[in-house]
């Protein structure tokens, strides 16, 4: 075991080109900058983040302060500036730390705007604080000279990218997806597309897209790492992401982030190899490539090395545990929402719901209803109405809104009817449970009802 650790440490300490990390840094910064500008240009900062009077929060994240609206706008400006600095590699660690703090703060303000690529950007932003991302093609490298990077740094970012595809592929191995759902509900809406539009409404198209998507996610990482299949695999990857964006524009910048980030799975010096093949720079034989490792890297620092190894192992373990944590909960996590977010459940769910809250005054048992539409924005209400935890939070807010003149805590129950992936609408929550008295639990929520039977094949 000690010998295996020593060999792994030696392999991870080997100097490799920092060019692939530079490409990833430039792409990440560019997409981060574009995303911030897009948020501001479309008015989403006001409507989704600064505008709502009440926020629906991620479990256990209620301690994150909700700043005034002008501070939220300022945070998005900071995100844009920090992303630009990351892109050009100007004091990249400080820029990445600033980006990560501001971006994560904004992301944690509102659970109803969760997107997988926001989570991915949070993770990569944190990684870039510690990884040597500006060793090449950066303002930093111009000031101090270009350098190579430890192979372990490249492999950590590779893991970051690979985990998205691998866990997204595993998540697709469920009955609904393999039966063509929810794609079979979405594809017919794109029948207006030329050439293929008439085919998209068929069950065959839904099955081919579903099985093809699962196969792609489960295998593309291996094919990108293998030199013999790399070019074909990347062409398939680009085609897959562009096609997905054309069919479902709502996925936003995710394809444009993953296409360049996936190149970190290539050889670390792939940009130089491409330029050499194009005749844009002289060829350099691998054995004669000069080493540009910073002086002193080879010095042995046992304590520092152990700290770095432990931190890396914990980071990797966390990102394996989060997508698999739903296995610790009973029931279908797509229905209960327990372990759903931060788990790379990409395009797996089509939920539609309606919720009405029944409020009871315990003093005289008088009862009235409130649908909470005046409390939350349409976007918040749409997501909340199908999510048990958010319904619980809304019940607490409904109790506060309706109990201003009451001397006793109001009871709030929910009539929530939800459809998952084409199933008949069914009760999501036990209608007899007073949600206003229910706390958040780390474990399963006992008042969430079981998922109904799977829908018939399309």
C-alpha positions in Angstrom: 0.0 0.0 0.0 2.8 2.4 0.9 4.5 1.5 -2.5 1.2 2.3 -4.3 0.9 5.6 -2.5 4.5 6.5 -3.4 4.1 5.7 -7.0 0.8 7.7 -7.2 2.5 10.6 -5.5 5.4 10.4 -8.0 3.1 10.3 -11.0 1.0 13.2 -9.6 4.2 15.3 -9.1 5.4 14.8 -12.6 5.6 18.0 -14.6 3.3 18.4 -17.6 2.3 21.2 -19.8 -0.1 23.7 -18.4 -1.7 24.5 -21.7 -4.9 22.4 -21.3 -5.5 24.1 -17.9 -5.0 27.5 -19.7 -7.7 26.6 -22.3 -10.0 25.6 -19.5 -9.3 28.8 -17.6 -10.0 31.0 -20.6 -13.2 29.1 -21.4 -14.4 29.2 -17.9 -13.7 32.9 -17.5 -15.4 33.7 -20.8 -18.5 31.8 -20.0 -18.7 33.3 -16.5 -18.4 36.8 -18.0 -21.0 36.0 -20.6 -23.4 34.6 -18.0 -23.1 37.6 -15.7 -23.7 40.0 -18.7 -26.7 37.8 -19.7 -28.2 38.0 -16.2 -27.9 41.8 -16.3 -29.0 42.3 -19.9 -32.2 40.2 -19.6 -33.2 41.7 -16.3 -32.9 38.4 -14.4 -30.9 39.9 -11.6 -34.0 42.0 -10.7 -36.7 39.4 -11.5 -35.0 36.3 -10.1 -32.6 37.4 -7.4 -33.1 41.0 -6.1 -36.8 41.3 -6.8 -38.6 38.5 -4.8 -39.8 39.7 -1.5 -39.4 36.3 0.0 -36.7 33.7 -0.9 -37.0 29.9 -1.0 -33.7 28.6 0.3 -31.6 25.5 -0.1 -31.9 23.1 2.9 -29.6 24.2 5.8 -28.6 27.3 3.8 -30.9 29.7 5.5 -27.9 31.3 7.3 -26.6 32.8 4.0 -27.5 36.5 4.3 -29.9 38.0 1.8 -28.4 41.4 0.9 -30.3 44.4 -0.3 -31.2 44.5 -4.0 -28.4 46.9 -4.9 -25.8 44.6 -3.3 -27.1 41.7 -5.4 -26.7 43.8 -8.5 -23.2 44.8 -7.3 -22.3 41.1 -6.7 -23.2 40.2 -10.3 -20.9 43.1 -11.5 -18.2 41.6 -9.3 -18.8 38.2 -10.8 -18.3 39.7 -14.3 -15.1 41.5 -13.4 -13.6 38.5 -11.6 -14.5 36.2 -14.5 -12.7 38.6 -16.9 -9.6 38.5 -14.7 -9.8 34.7 -14.6 -10.1 34.6 -18.4 -6.9 36.6 -19.0 -5.1 35.1 -16.0 -4.6 38.4 -14.0 -3.9 37.5 -10.4 -5.9 34.4 -11.2 -6.1 32.9 -7.7 -7.5 36.1 -6.1 -9.8 36.5 -9.1 -11.0 32.9 -8.8 -11.6 33.3 -5.1 -13.6 36.5 -5.7 -15.6 34.9 -8.4 -16.3 31.8 -6.3 -17.4 33.8 -3.2 -19.7 36.2 -5.2 -21.1 33.5 -7.5 -21.8 31.0 -4.6 -23.4 33.8 -2.5 -25.7 34.7 -5.4 -26.4 31.0 -6.2 -27.4 30.2 -2.6 -29.9 33.1 -2.4 -32.7 31.3 -4.2 -33.3 27.5 -4.6 -35.8 27.9 -7.4 -33.1 29.1 -9.9 -30.9 26.0 -9.4 -29.2 24.8 -12.6 -26.6 22.1 -13.0 -24.2 24.3 -14.8 -24.3 26.9 -12.0 -23.3 24.1 -9.6 -20.5 23.1 -12.0 -19.3 26.6 -12.1 -19.2 26.8 -8.3 -17.1 23.6 -8.2 -14.7 24.7 -10.9 -14.4 28.1 -9.4 -13.4 26.7 -6.1 -10.9 24.4 -7.9 -9.3 27.3 -9.7 -8.5 29.0 -6.5 -5.9 26.3 -5.7 -4.9 24.8 -9.1 -2.1 26.4 -11.2 -4.5 27.7 -13.9 -2.4 30.6 -15.0 0.9 28.8 -15.7 0.4 29.4 -19.5 -1.2 32.1 -21.7 -2.0 34.5 -18.9 -1.0 37.9 -17.6 0.5 36.2 -14.6 2.7 34.0 -16.8 3.9 37.0 -18.7 5.0 38.6 -15.5 6.7 35.6 -13.9 7.4 33.4 -17.0 5.5 30.3 -18.2 5.8 27.1 -16.2 4.7 23.5 -16.3 2.2 22.1 -13.7 2.0 19.0 -11.7 0.1 16.2 -13.4 -2.2 15.9 -10.4 -3.6 19.4 -11.1 -4.7 18.3 -14.6 -6.2 15.1 -13.2 -8.2 16.9 -10.6 -9.8 19.1 -13.2 -10.3 16.1 -15.4 -12.2 14.5 -12.5 -14.3 17.6 -12.2 -15.4 17.4 -15.9 -15.6 13.6 -16.0 -17.9 13.4 -12.9 -20.6 15.5 -14.7 -20.8 13.0 -17.6 -20.4 9.9 -15.6 -23.0 10.7 -12.9 -25.4 12.2 -15.5 -25.1 8.9 -17.3 -25.7 6.8 -14.2 -28.7 9.0 -13.3 -30.3 8.2 -16.7 -30.3 4.5 -16.0 -33.9 4.5 -14.7 -37.2 3.2 -16.0 -38.6 6.5 -17.1 -35.6 7.6 -19.1 -35.1 4.2 -20.8 -38.8 4.4 -21.7 -38.3 7.7 -23.4 -39.4 10.0 -20.7 -39.4 12.9 -20.3 -38.0 13.5 -23.8 -41.1 12.0 -25.2 -43.1 14.8 -23.6 -40.6 17.5 -24.8 -39.6 16.6 -28.3 -43.0 16.9 -30.0 -42.9 20.6 -29.1 -40.0 21.0 -31.6 -42.0 19.6 -34.6 -41.5 23.0 -36.2 -37.9 22.3 -36.9 -37.0 21.6 -40.6 -36.2 18.1 -41.8 -36.3 16.3 -38.5 -39.4 18.1 -37.0 -41.9 15.5 -38.2 -39.9 12.7 -36.6 -39.6 14.2 -33.2 -43.2 13.4 -32.1 -42.6 9.7 -32.4 -41.9 7.3 -29.6 -39.0 5.9 -31.6 -37.3 9.3 -31.6 -37.7 9.6 -27.8 -36.2 6.2 -27.3 -33.3 6.8 -29.6 -32.6 10.2 -28.0 -32.9 8.7 -24.4 -30.7 5.6 -25.0 -28.2 7.6 -27.1 -27.9 10.2 -24.4 -27.4 7.6 -21.7 -24.8 5.8 -23.8 -23.0 9.1 -24.6 -22.8 10.2 -21.0 -21.6 6.8 -19.7 -18.8 6.4 -22.3 -17.6 9.7 -23.7 -15.0 10.3 -20.9 -13.3 7.0 -21.7 -13.3 7.8 -25.4 -11.9 11.3 -24.9 -9.1 9.9 -22.7 -8.1 7.3 -25.3 -6.1 8.9 -28.1 -7.4 6.5 -30.8 -11.0 7.6 -30.3 -10.4 11.1 -29.1 -11.1 13.1 -32.2 -14.3 11.2 -33.2 -15.5 11.3 -29.6 -15.0 15.1 -29.4 -16.9 15.6 -32.7 -19.7 13.5 -31.2 -19.5 15.6 -28.0 -19.8 18.9 -29.9 -22.6 17.5 -32.0 -24.4 16.3 -28.9 -24.2 19.6 -27.0 -25.1 21.8 -30.0 -28.0 19.6 -30.9 -29.2 19.6 -27.3 -29.0 23.4 -27.2 -30.9 23.7 -30.5 -33.7 21.4 -29.2 -33.8 22.9 -25.7 -32.5 26.5 -25.6 -33.5 26.7 -22.0 -30.4 24.9 -21.0 -28.5 28.1 -21.5 -24.7 28.2 -21.5 -24.2 24.6 -20.3 -23.1 23.3 -23.8 -20.8 26.3 -24.4 -19.1 25.6 -21.1 -18.7 21.8 -21.5 -17.5 21.8 -25.1 -14.2 23.7 -24.3 -13.9 22.3 -20.7 -14.0 18.7 -22.1 -10.6 19.3 -23.8 -8.9 19.0 -20.4 -9.4 15.2 -21.0 -6.9 15.5 -23.9 -3.1 15.4 -23.5 -1.9 18.4 -21.4 0.0 19.8 -24.4 -2.7 19.3 -27.0 -2.8 23.0 -28.0 0.8 22.9 -29.0 0.3 19.7 -30.9 -2.6 21.2 -32.8 -0.5 24.3 -33.7 2.4 22.1 -34.8 0.1 20.1 -37.1 -1.3 23.3 -38.6 2.3 24.6 -39.1 1.8 27.5 -36.9 4.7 26.7 -34.6 7.8 24.5 -35.1 7.6 20.9 -34.0 9.3 20.0 -30.8 10.1 16.4 -30.1 8.7 15.3 -26.7 12.1 14.3 -25.4 13.5 17.8 -26.3 10.7 19.9 -24.9 12.3 22.2 -22.3 11.0 21.8 -18.8 9.6 25.0 -17.4 8.8 23.8 -13.9 9.2 26.4 -11.2 12.4 26.2 -9.3 12.1 24.3 -6.0 9.1 22.2 -7.0 11.1 19.0 -6.5 11.9 19.9 -2.9 10.4 17.4 -0.5 7.8 18.9 1.9 6.2 15.9 3.6 3.7 17.8 5.7 2.5 20.0 2.9 2.2 17.0 0.6 0.1 15.1 3.1 -2.2 18.1 3.6 -2.6 18.5 -0.2 -3.3 14.7 -0.6 -5.9 14.6 2.2 -7.6 17.8 0.9 -7.7 16.3 -2.7 -9.1 13.0 -1.4 -11.8 14.7 0.6 -12.7 16.9 -2.3 -13.1 13.9 -4.6 -15.0 11.9 -2.0 -17.4 14.8 -1.5 -18.2 15.0 -5.2 -18.8 11.2 -5.3 -21.0 11.3 -2.2 -23.2 14.1 -3.3 -24.6 12.5 -6.5 -25.1 9.2 -4.7 -26.6 10.6 -1.4 -30.1 10.0 -2.8 -29.5 6.2 -2.2 -29.6 6.9 1.5 -33.2 8.1 1.2 -36.3 5.9 0.7 -38.4 6.4 -2.4 -37.8 8.0 -5.8 -35.6 11.1 -5.3 -37.1 12.6 -8.5 -40.4 12.7 -6.7 -39.3 13.5 -3.2 -36.5 15.9 -4.1 -34.3 14.4 -1.5 -30.8 14.1 -2.8 -31.9 15.6 -6.2 -29.9 18.8 -6.5 -26.1 18.8 -6.8 -26.3 15.3 -8.2 -26.1 15.8 -12.0 -29.7 14.8 -12.6 -29.7 16.4 -16.0 -32.9 16.7 -18.0 -34.5 13.8 -16.1 -37.7 15.4 -14.8 -40.9 17.0 -16.1 -43.0 18.0 -13.1 -46.2 19.9 -13.2 -48.1 20.7 -10.0 -50.6 22.8 -8.1 -50.7 23.5 -4.4 -53.2 25.2 -2.1 -52.5 25.8 1.5 -55.3 25.2 4.1 -54.9 27.5 7.1 -56.5 26.7 10.4 -56.8 29.0 13.4 -56.4 26.7 16.4 -58.5 29.0 18.6 -61.8 28.4 16.8 -60.8 25.9 14.1 -61.8 28.3 11.4 -60.2 27.3 8.1 -59.4 29.2 4.9 -57.1 28.8 1.9 -54.2 30.6 0.3 -52.4 29.5 -2.8 -49.3 31.7 -2.0 -49.3 33.2 -5.5 -49.2 36.7 -4.0 -46.2 35.8 -1.8 -43.9 34.4 -4.5 -43.1 35.3 -8.0 -44.4 33.0 -10.9 -41.0 31.4 -11.2 -40.7 30.7 -7.5 -44.3 29.4 -7.3 -43.9 27.1 -10.3 -40.8 25.3 -8.8 -42.1 25.4 -5.3 -45.4 23.7 -6.2 -43.7 20.5 -7.1 -40.9 20.4 -4.4 -41.8 19.0 -0.9 -39.1 21.0 0.9 -40.0 24.2 -0.8 -43.7 23.6 0.0 -42.7 23.2 3.6 -40.9 26.5 3.6 -43.8 28.2 1.8 -46.2 26.8 4.5 -44.1 28.5 7.2 -44.2 31.8 5.2 -48.0 31.4 4.6 -48.4 31.0 8.4 -46.5 34.2 9.0 -48.4 36.2 6.3 -51.8 35.1 7.6 -51.0 35.1 11.3 -50.1 38.8 11.8 -53.3 39.3 13.9 -53.4 35.9 15.5 -52.3 35.2 19.1 -51.7 31.5 18.4 -49.5 29.9 15.8 -51.6 29.0 12.7 -51.7 25.5 11.3 -51.0 25.1 7.6 -51.6 22.0 5.5 -51.0 21.6 1.8 -53.1 20.1 -0.9 -50.4 19.4 -3.5 -51.1 17.5 -6.7 -48.1 16.8 -8.9 -47.5 14.9 -12.1 -44.0 13.4 -12.7 -43.0 12.5 -16.2 -46.5 12.0 -17.6 -48.0 10.2 -14.6 -51.5 11.0 -13.5 -51.4 13.8 -10.9 -51.2 12.5 -7.4 -50.8 13.8 -3.9 -47.2 14.8 -3.1 -47.7 15.6 0.6 -49.9 14.1 3.4 -52.7 16.6 3.6 -53.3 16.0 7.3 -49.8 17.2 8.4 -49.3 20.7 9.8 -46.4 21.8 7.7 -46.0 25.0 9.7 -44.9 22.9 12.6 -42.5 20.7 10.6 -38.8 21.5 10.8 -36.3 20.7 8.1 -34.7 17.2 8.7 -31.5 15.8 7.4 -33.2 12.5 6.9 -36.3 11.6 5.0 -39.4 13.8 5.4 -42.2 11.4 6.7 -45.0 13.5 5.3 -43.9 13.0 1.6 -46.2 10.4 0.0 -44.9 7.7 -2.3 -44.5 8.2 -6.0 -47.4 6.8 -8.1 -46.9 4.0 -10.6 -44.9 4.6 -13.7 -46.8 5.9 -16.7 -47.6 3.6 -19.6 -45.2 3.6 -22.6 -45.8 6.4 -25.0 
